[in-house]
């Protein structure tokens, strides 16, 4: 038996110098090839990632992969526990968790690792959340929760409570982790009813499958008062982009993050183990954007000077191509209850720019197939420029100073143009902003003497 006989349709005839891949059932819709093939392409490594559909004889498939020279494998449901007897060695963390998701080629077979745990830790820390000395509430006590519990203790959480409908399942994980780490050396993990948890602020981590389907509602606990203790909420689910759990946490004023970055970082760590390389942050950022495109569809971000046509083009894309449309200036006006010109006058430009950054951070996690029309000064902050690139593909609608002047000369709502010579001001500002717009954009679209329809077609063709 050749290992490629297990490959799903579309991958059976791939020829490369090195193979990596994933075992699972089902496996057709895995996103792992997006991660690993993107990294290989960026690093210039002739290596392809193959999804293998394993329905039986797992041990035989593992041995076949080894003898056929497969460099490394990911393991997904339902085989993360079942694969362990077929390995020549298992990393201590994977033993404690009781599951492996990554096989690394050794001299006589594969060694098993669990990159879910450090991948989740990296994902959480990338959002500016520090696990060490934090208090954590875990929701759920299934297989994923074991890895989360291990991570919490390993990275130094101060207190950890596991809340689950079946108390005994939560207690089993708590007891196992306390035994693993030595209860006398740490503040232990506790299984608890949600009513027993002391009032405080916690990192909530949602470890169940609740939220995958419409109508699922809230996981484990339906009492919305309970979720007021969530300073931030992390859901291991990444599709849909916002589960009811995340929506509630965010609605109560907490930060909310889905599981996409966990998927990202566990994959990056597996790739580094297989190839003995370090993947740069630049490549990781590229992979993250590719994942978002594959899962959520590609958001369109429109940047450019005032009067460049961002709102007009955005609304056309909404009407004719099925996108949602969101204007950042209109969003801020509604949020603040005052016009942009009044915000500038009363609270100042710096306050307004800080608002722009704040809403972009929210949008990086919530937008799906949306056209985002931005204010003219949005990309001037480097942080904003980076956030815009995370949200979607960035298009600079470039217009000449003459065209812009004709479009905005009678518009008194533009606070930056309330000067004696607005045309000179436009020219001055464009000289400064044009290089920034060009550097921020993935694509520059010239909008002088071209219809909105043709501008929109060009944008769609570049996605």
C-alpha positions, 0 to 999 in steps of 0.5 A, a space after each residue: 500500500 502506498 500512502 498516496 492511496 489515502 490522499 483525498 481527491 485533488 492531491 493523489 497526483 502531486 509530485 514533490 521532494 517531501 511530503 507532510 500531511 494530516 490524518 483524519 476522518 472526515 478530512 475533506 474540508 481541512 484548512 491545514 494545507 493553507 497554513 503549510 503550503 503557504 509557509 513552504 512557498 514563502 520559504 522556498 521549500 519544495 514540500 507539499 501538504 496532503 490530507 489523508 482520509 483514514 477510515 480504518 487500520 490507523 496503525 498500518 497507515 502510520 507505518 506506511 507513511 513512515 516507510 514511504 518517507 513522509 516527513 511529518 503528520 498532523 493528527 485530527 479527529 478521531 485519532 488524537 488518542 488512538 494514534 498514540 500506541 503506534 508511536 516510538 516516543 511521546 512528548 511529556 506534555 502530550 502524554 499529560 494531555 492524553 492526545 497528540 496532534 503532530 507526528 515528527 519523523 525520528 530514526 525508527 518511527 514517529 514521535 508524538 507532540 501536542 502543539 494545540 497547547 502552546 499554539 493556544 498560549 501563543 494565540 492568547 498572548 498575541 492579543 495582549 493577554 497574559 496568562 501568567 498570574 491570571 484567573 481563568 474560567 474554562 467552559 467544558 471538559 472534553 478532550 480539548 479542555 485537557 489541553 487548555 487545562 494543561 496550558 493554563 497551569 504550564 503558563 502560570 495561571 493563578 487560579 483555574 475553574 472548570 465549569 461543565 454540565 457533568 461535574 465528574 468530567 471536570 473533576 477528572 481533568 482537574 485531578 489529573 492536572 493537579 497530579 501532573 504538576 504537583 498540587 503542593 506547588 501550585 494553586 490547583 485547578 478546581 471543578 466548580 459549579 458556576 455559582 461557586 466561582 468567586 466574583 472577580 475578573 477572569 479569562 473565559 476559555 470556551 472549550 466545547 463545540 457549542 456555537 458551531 451551528 445556528 441556534 446553539 446558544 450559550 455553552 454550559 451556562 446560560 445565565 448571562 450574569 455569569 459572563 459579566 466576570 469575563 474580562 476577555 473571552 476566548 473561543 476555540 471555535 473559529 468558524 463562525 467568526 463570532 459565536 453567541 459566547 463571544 458576542 455576549 462577552 463583547 456586548 458586556 464590555 469584554 475582549 473577545 477572540 475566536 480560535 483562528 489564531 490557535 489554528 494558525 500557531 499550532 500549525 506553525 509550530 508543527 511546521 517548525 518541528 518537521 523542518 527544523 526552521 523558525 517561521 518569521 512573524 512576516 510569514 505568520 502574518 501572511 499565513 493568517 491573512 490567507 486563512 481568513 480569506 479561506 474561511 471568511 471570504 475576503 473583506 475589501 478595505 478602501 483607503 484614499 483621500 477624502 472625495 476619492 470615491 470610497 463610499 460610492 464604490 463601497 455602496 456599489 459593491 454592496 448592491 451588485 456583489 453581495 458584500 456588506 458595507 461599513 463606513 468607519 466615519 459613519 460608524 464613529 459618528 453613531 458610536 460617539 453621538 456627534 459628527 466628525 467635525 464636532 469630534 475634531 472641534 470638541 475632543 481633538 484630532 488625536 482623540 479621533 485617531 485613537 477611536 479609529 484604532 480602537 474600532 479597527 481592532 474590533 473589526 479584525 475579529 468580526 467582519 465577514 465579506 464586508 467592504 470597509 470604507 475608511 476615513 482619509 487619515 486612517 492609514 497615517 498611523 502605522 498601527 492602523 495600516 497593519 490592522 487594515 491589512 489584517 482585516 482584508 485586501 486593501 485597495 487605494 482609490 487614487 484620485 488627482 488633486 483636481 478631481 478631489 477638489 471638484 468633488 469636495 469644494 462645497 462640502 463644509 463637513 470636512 474639518 481639515 479643508 476649512 481654510 482659505 485655500 482648500 485646493 492648496 491644502 489638498 495638494 499639500 496633504 496629498 504629497 504627504 499621504 500618497 506614499 503612505 496610501 501606496 505602502 498600505 495598499 495591496 492594489 492601487 486603483 486609479 479613479 480619474 475618468 473611470 466609472 464606478 462600475 469599472 472601478 468595482 470590476 477591477 477590485 473584484 478581479 484582484 481578489 
